[in-house]
């Protein structure tokens, strides 16, 4: 039974759906998927078109908004919005270190996780659409990985879409994970250089922290082992509009004097453990590289292997000279399943997912080339998380897709730009600009 309640300016309704774990076996095991319906209070009784929001990730539930902030306020001017917790996330049937052992051992867990990619998410959406709209098509807004799902939607079920809006989420259609990360590391190096140009004092601060970690065993209060490689992954912050400033403020609070000498401060450790932990989004670590798996090739810890091709990211080598420490980001590594207590029980499962070869194709180039659905995509210049060149190549491959390439925002532009970003995409999709 659906439950409706109110927040300032909106009426919310909890919606729960039952979908097949494996859509190829519709009579088999099922899982639960949750979504939150949002409508403007003054329009609650109106028959409005639907907009489905697909969150970035993978592994994150939809935004928990309060009222009508960011892009949501603009959407509610004309849509009834469905915020989907993609399978395995949020209030949907969870997949984490606590629940996955219910599947059995690592082999059974890995087989289960093979059903948590964009193709399965799109099939979920199509079943949900039948229940929510009575079969009428809807508009989809996909952020980051949600954009990957949207391109998969255009490939497999375009009849379900009135329009597709994508923000920072046009994937390469045929690139292997190795190609994705070979493009990512030079991009990361540019972002780090830009950060140090803004905050030159952080060069020495980052080197000092890295040196400390190379010579001391540090375990954070939540049990996370803080290695220098883990510290480097804080570069993921540099993909957001405020990320460089957040990293700077974190670094400047790193050390305090103690009777035993300088030590990493409690405040630094408290904040960094929240940034590094996968406890709230383990699927991000478990299936992150799998979102690039296609054509029978394993991903095989692509980010870790490709990193070896970029020795400038080796902290120990960096500290033998006077160069700046390079941060990393948007990469998953096997050692994370040793350092993070939320991931340790899943190490063998992760190895099996990394070696999986039976990945079906996610995108249909022929169908995309014949696309008839209005599509608009915001592409962020030098996006940390999604390669701009890959996105532009895909934009050219989708018939009728219109792009807005901008350096005004980073990857989180749909949040930072709010109504203006959504307004621009709707206008592009409707051929109004």
C-alpha positions as CSV (number, residue, x, y, z in Angstrom):
1,X,0.0,0.0,0.0
2,X,1.4,3.4,-1.0
3,X,1.9,6.0,1.7
4,X,1.6,9.7,1.0
5,X,2.9,12.6,3.2
6,X,4.0,16.2,2.9
7,X,7.1,18.3,3.0
8,X,7.2,22.1,2.3
9,X,5.7,22.6,-1.2
10,X,5.4,18.9,-2.1
11,X,3.4,15.8,-1.7
12,X,5.5,12.6,-1.5
13,X,4.4,9.0,-2.0
14,X,6.4,5.9,-1.2
15,X,6.1,3.4,-4.1
16,X,7.3,-0.2,-3.9
17,X,7.6,-2.6,-6.8
18,X,8.4,-6.3,-7.2
19,X,10.7,-7.1,-10.2
20,X,12.5,-10.3,-11.4
21,X,16.1,-10.6,-10.3
22,X,16.8,-12.0,-13.7
23,X,14.5,-10.5,-16.4
24,X,15.3,-13.5,-18.6
25,X,13.5,-15.6,-16.0
26,X,10.4,-13.6,-15.2
27,X,8.9,-16.4,-13.2
28,X,11.9,-16.8,-11.0
29,X,13.3,-15.1,-8.0
30,X,12.1,-11.5,-7.3
31,X,13.5,-8.5,-5.6
32,X,12.1,-5.2,-4.3
33,X,12.6,-1.8,-5.9
34,X,11.6,1.4,-4.1
35,X,10.8,4.8,-5.6
36,X,9.6,8.1,-4.2
37,X,6.9,10.0,-6.1
38,X,7.1,13.8,-5.8
39,X,4.5,16.3,-7.0
40,X,4.1,20.0,-6.3
41,X,1.5,20.5,-3.6
42,X,-0.6,22.8,-5.8
43,X,-0.6,20.3,-8.6
44,X,-1.2,17.1,-6.6
45,X,-4.6,16.5,-8.1
46,X,-3.6,17.2,-11.7
47,X,-2.9,14.7,-14.4
48,X,0.8,15.5,-15.1
49,X,3.4,13.8,-17.4
50,X,6.0,11.8,-15.5
51,X,9.7,12.4,-15.2
52,X,11.9,9.5,-14.0
53,X,15.2,10.4,-12.3
54,X,18.1,7.9,-12.5
55,X,20.8,8.7,-10.0
56,X,24.5,8.5,-10.6
57,X,26.7,5.8,-9.2
58,X,26.5,2.9,-9.5
59,X,25.4,2.0,-6.0
60,X,23.7,5.2,-4.8
61,X,20.0,5.6,-3.9
62,X,18.2,8.6,-5.4
63,X,18.6,12.0,-3.7
64,X,16.7,12.6,-0.5
65,X,15.4,16.0,-1.2
66,X,13.7,18.3,1.3
67,X,11.1,20.4,-0.4
68,X,11.9,21.6,-3.9
69,X,15.7,22.3,-4.2
70,X,18.0,22.2,-7.1
71,X,16.6,20.8,-10.4
72,X,13.6,19.3,-8.7
73,X,11.8,22.6,-8.3
74,X,12.0,23.2,-12.1
75,X,10.9,19.7,-12.8
76,X,7.9,20.0,-10.6
77,X,6.6,23.0,-12.6
78,X,5.4,20.5,-15.2
79,X,6.1,16.9,-14.1
80,X,5.2,14.4,-11.5
81,X,8.7,13.1,-10.6
82,X,9.7,9.5,-9.7
83,X,13.0,9.3,-7.8
84,X,14.2,5.7,-8.3
85,X,16.4,3.7,-5.9
86,X,18.0,1.5,-8.5
87,X,18.1,-2.2,-7.6
88,X,20.4,-2.9,-4.6
89,X,20.4,0.8,-3.4
90,X,18.5,2.9,-0.9
91,X,15.2,1.3,0.2
92,X,15.4,-1.3,-2.6
93,X,16.4,-4.9,-1.7
94,X,20.0,-4.2,-0.4
95,X,23.2,-5.8,-1.6
96,X,26.0,-5.4,1.0
97,X,28.3,-7.3,3.3
98,X,25.4,-8.0,5.6
99,X,22.9,-9.2,3.1
100,X,25.0,-10.9,0.4
101,X,25.9,-13.9,2.5
102,X,22.2,-14.8,2.3
103,X,22.9,-15.7,-1.3
104,X,25.5,-18.3,-0.3
105,X,29.2,-18.2,-0.9
106,X,31.3,-15.8,-3.1
107,X,30.3,-17.6,-6.4
108,X,26.6,-17.3,-5.7
109,X,27.1,-13.7,-4.6
110,X,29.0,-12.8,-7.8
111,X,26.3,-14.4,-10.0
112,X,23.7,-12.4,-8.1
113,X,25.6,-9.1,-8.7
114,X,25.8,-9.8,-12.4
115,X,22.2,-8.6,-12.5
116,X,22.9,-5.1,-11.1
117,X,23.9,-3.3,-14.3
118,X,22.2,-0.8,-16.5
119,X,20.5,-3.5,-18.7
120,X,18.6,-4.9,-15.6
121,X,17.9,-1.4,-14.3
122,X,16.2,-0.4,-17.6
123,X,14.1,-3.6,-17.5
124,X,13.0,-2.6,-14.0
125,X,12.1,0.8,-15.3
126,X,9.9,-0.6,-18.0
127,X,8.0,-2.8,-15.6
128,X,7.6,0.1,-13.2
129,X,6.4,2.4,-16.0
130,X,3.6,0.0,-16.7
131,X,2.4,0.3,-13.1
132,X,2.9,4.0,-12.7
133,X,1.8,5.6,-16.0
134,X,-0.5,2.8,-17.3
135,X,1.9,2.3,-20.2
136,X,2.3,6.0,-21.2
137,X,5.9,6.9,-22.0
138,X,7.8,9.2,-19.7
139,X,10.8,11.6,-19.7
140,X,14.0,10.3,-18.2
141,X,16.6,12.4,-16.5
142,X,19.9,10.5,-16.0
143,X,22.8,11.9,-14.0
144,X,26.2,10.3,-14.5
145,X,25.7,6.5,-14.3
146,X,22.0,7.4,-14.6
147,X,22.9,8.7,-18.1
148,X,24.6,5.4,-18.9
149,X,21.3,3.8,-18.0
150,X,19.5,6.2,-20.2
151,X,21.6,5.4,-23.2
152,X,20.9,1.7,-22.5
153,X,17.2,2.6,-22.3
154,X,17.4,4.3,-25.8
155,X,19.1,1.1,-27.0
156,X,16.6,-1.4,-25.7
157,X,13.2,0.3,-25.0
158,X,13.0,3.7,-26.7
159,X,9.2,3.2,-27.0
160,X,9.1,3.9,-23.3
161,X,10.5,7.4,-23.6
162,X,9.0,10.8,-24.5
163,X,12.4,12.4,-24.1
164,X,15.8,11.6,-22.6
165,X,17.8,14.2,-20.7
166,X,21.4,13.3,-19.7
167,X,23.8,15.2,-17.5
168,X,27.5,14.2,-17.4
169,X,26.6,10.7,-18.4
170,X,27.2,9.9,-22.1
171,X,29.2,6.6,-22.0
172,X,31.6,5.2,-24.6
173,X,29.5,2.7,-26.6
174,X,32.3,0.2,-27.2
175,X,35.3,1.1,-25.0
176,X,36.7,-1.5,-22.6
177,X,37.3,-0.6,-19.0
178,X,41.1,-0.3,-19.9
179,X,40.3,2.4,-22.4
180,X,38.2,4.3,-19.9
181,X,41.0,4.4,-17.3
182,X,43.7,5.2,-19.9
183,X,41.7,8.3,-20.6
184,X,41.0,8.9,-16.9
185,X,44.5,9.1,-15.4
186,X,45.8,12.0,-17.5
187,X,42.5,13.8,-16.8
188,X,43.1,13.3,-13.1
189,X,46.6,14.7,-13.4
190,X,45.2,17.8,-15.0
191,X,42.6,18.2,-12.1
192,X,45.4,17.8,-9.5
193,X,47.5,20.4,-11.3
194,X,44.6,22.8,-11.3
195,X,44.1,22.3,-7.6
196,X,47.7,22.9,-6.7
197,X,47.7,26.1,-8.9
198,X,44.8,27.3,-6.8
199,X,46.2,26.2,-3.5
200,X,50.0,25.9,-3.8
201,X,50.4,25.4,-0.1
202,X,48.7,22.0,-0.5
203,X,51.7,20.6,-2.4
204,X,53.8,20.4,0.8
205,X,50.8,19.4,3.0
206,X,49.9,16.4,0.7
207,X,53.5,15.3,0.6
208,X,53.8,15.5,4.4
209,X,50.6,13.4,4.9
210,X,51.8,10.8,2.3
211,X,55.2,10.6,3.9
212,X,53.6,10.0,7.3
213,X,51.4,7.2,5.9
214,X,54.4,5.5,4.3
215,X,56.1,5.3,7.6
216,X,53.2,4.8,10.0
217,X,50.4,2.3,10.3
218,X,47.2,4.3,10.6
219,X,43.8,2.8,11.4
220,X,40.9,5.2,11.3
221,X,38.2,5.1,14.1
222,X,35.9,2.9,11.9
223,X,38.6,0.3,11.4
224,X,39.6,1.5,7.9
225,X,43.3,1.2,7.3
226,X,44.6,4.5,5.9
227,X,47.3,3.7,3.4
228,X,48.9,6.3,1.2
229,X,47.0,4.8,-1.8
230,X,43.7,5.3,0.1
231,X,44.7,8.8,0.9
232,X,45.4,9.5,-2.8
233,X,41.8,8.5,-3.8
234,X,40.6,11.7,-2.2
235,X,41.2,13.1,-5.6
236,X,37.6,12.0,-6.3
237,X,36.6,15.3,-4.7
238,X,38.1,17.2,-7.5
239,X,35.3,16.2,-9.8
240,X,32.8,18.4,-8.0
241,X,32.3,22.1,-8.2
242,X,33.3,22.7,-4.6
243,X,35.7,19.7,-4.4
244,X,39.0,21.5,-4.7
245,X,38.0,23.7,-1.7
246,X,36.8,20.8,0.3
247,X,40.2,19.0,-0.3
248,X,42.1,22.1,0.7
249,X,40.2,22.5,4.0
250,X,40.7,18.8,4.8
251,X,44.5,19.0,4.1
252,X,45.0,22.1,6.3
253,X,43.7,20.3,9.4
254,X,45.7,17.1,9.0
255,X,48.3,17.3,11.9
256,X,48.3,18.2,15.5
257,X,51.2,18.2,18.0
258,X,51.2,15.3,20.6
259,X,53.6,14.1,23.3
260,X,54.8,11.5,20.8
261,X,55.3,14.0,18.0
262,X,53.0,15.2,15.1
263,X,50.0,13.0,14.5
264,X,47.0,13.0,12.2
265,X,44.3,14.9,14.0
266,X,41.0,13.4,15.2
267,X,39.1,15.9,13.1
268,X,41.1,14.9,9.9
269,X,40.6,11.2,10.6
270,X,36.9,11.6,11.3
271,X,36.2,13.4,8.1
272,X,38.5,11.2,5.9
273,X,36.8,8.0,7.1
274,X,33.5,9.3,5.9
275,X,35.0,10.1,2.5
276,X,36.7,6.8,2.1
277,X,34.2,4.3,3.5
278,X,32.0,2.3,1.1
279,X,29.7,1.2,3.9
280,X,26.8,3.3,2.6
281,X,27.4,2.4,-1.1
282,X,29.2,-1.0,-1.5
283,X,27.8,-1.6,-4.9
284,X,29.9,1.3,-6.2
285,X,33.0,-0.8,-5.4
286,X,31.6,-4.2,-6.3
287,X,30.2,-3.4,-9.8
288,X,31.8,-0.1,-10.7
289,X,34.1,-1.6,-13.4
290,X,31.4,-4.1,-14.4
291,X,29.4,-1.2,-15.9
292,X,31.9,-1.1,-18.7
293,X,31.9,-4.9,-19.2
294,X,30.8,-6.0,-22.7
295,X,31.6,-8.5,-25.4
296,X,32.9,-11.3,-23.2
297,X,36.0,-9.6,-21.8
298,X,36.7,-9.4,-18.0
299,X,37.4,-6.0,-16.5
300,X,40.1,-7.7,-14.4
301,X,40.8,-4.7,-12.1
302,X,41.3,-2.4,-15.0
303,X,42.0,0.8,-13.0
304,X,44.7,-1.0,-11.0
305,X,46.4,-2.5,-14.0
306,X,46.3,0.7,-16.0
307,X,47.6,2.8,-13.1
308,X,50.9,0.9,-13.5
309,X,51.2,2.6,-16.9
310,X,51.3,6.0,-15.1
311,X,54.3,5.8,-12.7
312,X,53.9,9.5,-11.7
313,X,51.0,8.3,-9.5
314,X,53.4,6.2,-7.3
315,X,53.6,8.1,-4.0
316,X,56.8,6.4,-2.9
317,X,58.6,7.4,-6.1
318,X,57.2,10.9,-5.9
319,X,58.6,11.4,-2.4
320,X,62.1,10.5,-3.4
321,X,62.1,13.8,-5.3
322,X,60.4,17.2,-4.8
323,X,57.4,16.8,-7.2
324,X,53.8,17.1,-6.1
325,X,51.8,14.1,-4.9
326,X,49.2,13.1,-7.4
327,X,45.7,12.2,-6.3
328,X,43.5,9.6,-8.0
329,X,39.7,9.3,-8.2
330,X,36.8,7.5,-9.8
331,X,38.8,4.3,-9.6
332,X,38.3,1.0,-7.7
333,X,41.3,-1.1,-6.7
334,X,41.5,-4.6,-5.2
335,X,43.3,-3.4,-2.1
336,X,40.2,-1.5,-1.1
337,X,38.7,-4.8,-0.2
338,X,41.5,-5.2,2.4
339,X,41.5,-1.7,3.8
340,X,37.8,-1.0,4.1
341,X,36.0,-3.1,6.8
342,X,32.7,-2.7,4.9
343,X,34.3,-4.4,1.9
344,X,36.7,-7.0,3.5
345,X,34.1,-9.8,3.7
346,X,33.4,-9.3,-0.1
347,X,37.0,-9.6,-1.4
348,X,36.5,-13.0,-3.0
349,X,33.2,-12.0,-4.4
350,X,34.8,-8.9,-6.0
351,X,37.5,-11.0,-7.5
352,X,34.9,-13.2,-9.2
353,X,33.0,-10.2,-10.5
354,X,36.3,-8.8,-11.9
355,X,36.9,-12.1,-13.7
356,X,33.4,-12.4,-15.1
357,X,33.3,-12.7,-18.9
358,X,29.6,-13.3,-19.7
359,X,28.7,-9.6,-20.0
360,X,26.0,-8.8,-22.6
361,X,26.2,-5.7,-24.7
362,X,24.7,-2.7,-23.1
363,X,24.3,-0.4,-26.1
364,X,22.9,-1.0,-29.6
365,X,24.8,1.3,-32.0
366,X,22.4,0.5,-34.9
367,X,19.3,1.4,-32.9
368,X,20.9,4.5,-31.5
369,X,21.8,5.6,-35.1
370,X,18.1,5.4,-36.0
371,X,16.9,7.0,-32.7
372,X,13.7,9.0,-32.9
373,X,13.5,10.0,-29.2
374,X,14.4,13.7,-28.4
375,X,17.7,13.5,-26.5
376,X,19.6,16.4,-24.9
377,X,22.9,16.0,-23.0
378,X,25.0,18.3,-20.9
379,X,28.7,17.5,-21.4
380,X,31.0,19.1,-18.9
381,X,34.4,20.2,-20.4
382,X,37.1,18.0,-18.9
383,X,34.7,16.1,-16.7
384,X,36.7,14.1,-14.1
385,X,34.3,11.1,-14.0
386,X,33.2,10.7,-17.7
387,X,35.7,11.3,-20.5
388,X,34.6,14.3,-22.7
389,X,36.0,12.8,-25.9
390,X,34.1,9.6,-25.3
391,X,30.9,11.5,-24.6
392,X,31.2,13.6,-27.8
393,X,31.9,10.5,-29.8
394,X,28.7,8.9,-28.4
395,X,26.8,12.1,-29.0
396,X,27.6,11.9,-32.7
397,X,26.5,8.3,-32.8
398,X,23.0,8.9,-31.4
399,X,20.6,10.3,-34.1
400,X,19.1,13.6,-33.2
401,X,21.0,14.0,-29.9
402,X,21.7,17.7,-29.0
403,X,24.6,18.7,-26.7
404,X,25.3,21.5,-24.4
405,X,29.1,21.5,-23.8
406,X,30.0,23.7,-20.9
407,X,32.9,24.5,-18.5
408,X,30.6,26.5,-16.2
409,X,30.0,23.4,-14.1
410,X,31.8,20.3,-13.0
411,X,30.2,16.8,-13.0
412,X,27.7,17.8,-10.3
413,X,26.3,20.5,-12.6
414,X,22.7,19.2,-12.3
415,X,22.9,19.9,-8.6
416,X,24.9,23.1,-8.7
417,X,23.2,24.5,-11.7
418,X,19.8,23.4,-10.6
419,X,16.9,24.8,-12.6
420,X,19.0,26.3,-15.3
421,X,20.6,23.0,-16.3
422,X,17.3,21.3,-16.5
423,X,15.7,24.2,-18.3
424,X,18.5,24.2,-21.0
425,X,18.1,20.4,-21.5
426,X,14.4,20.6,-21.9
427,X,14.7,23.4,-24.4
428,X,17.2,21.5,-26.4
429,X,15.1,18.3,-26.4
430,X,12.1,20.4,-27.5
431,X,14.1,22.1,-30.2
432,X,13.5,25.5,-28.6
433,X,17.1,26.7,-28.8
